[in-house]
Amino acid sequence: MLEDQAQALKPIVKEILHELLLQERETLTDVIYEVIEDIALAKAIEEGLHDENVSREEIFSLLAE
């Protein structure tokens, strides 16, 4: 009986998710951009752990240019 109910609910859940994605497309896009940004930041941090350290003065001199 439970299996029958699950099968009956499956198309309803699919339709609800489809409508939600259509209505909240902008929000979903924002979330995807945030995830990509977080992945890029994590990779940059990981790469930075293996590079040599740079002094504070060197950084500020580059920013001043």
N, C-alpha and C positions, 0 to 999 in steps of 0.2 A: 504493500500500500504506500509506503513512504517513497519507494522508487517511482511510482506513478505520479505522486505529487511533485517530486523533484523534476520529472520530465515535463509536467504540465507548467511548472513555473519557469523553466528554462527560457522559452521564447518571450515571456513577459519581462524577465530580468534583462535579456538582450535588448529589447525595445526600450526599456527604461534607461539603460546605459547609453544606447544610441542617442536618445533624445537629450540626455544630460551632456554628452560630448558636443552635440550640436549647439546647445544653449550656452555652454560654458567654454566655448572654443578659445576665447581670449585668455581665460584663466589657465586653461590647459597649456596654451602656448607659453605663457609666463612661467609656469612650473617647469616646462621642458628647458627653457632658456636658463633658468636658475640652476637646474641640474647640470647642464653643460658647463656653465660658469664654475660651479663647484668642482667638477671633474678637472677642468683646466687649472684651477687654482691649486688643487691637490697635486697635480703633476708638476706644476711650477715649484711648489714647496719641496717635493721629493727631489727634483733636479737640483734645487738650491742647496740641499743638504750635502750634496757631493761636490759642490764647487768650493773654491777658496773664499774665505771671508773678505769683505770689502769694508774699508773704514767708513765711518759716518761722514767724514769730510769729503771723501770721494763721491758718495751718493749725493750730498748737497751741492757739490760743485757741478755734477751732471744735471741736477734739477734746475740750477740757476742759469744754465745755457739757454 
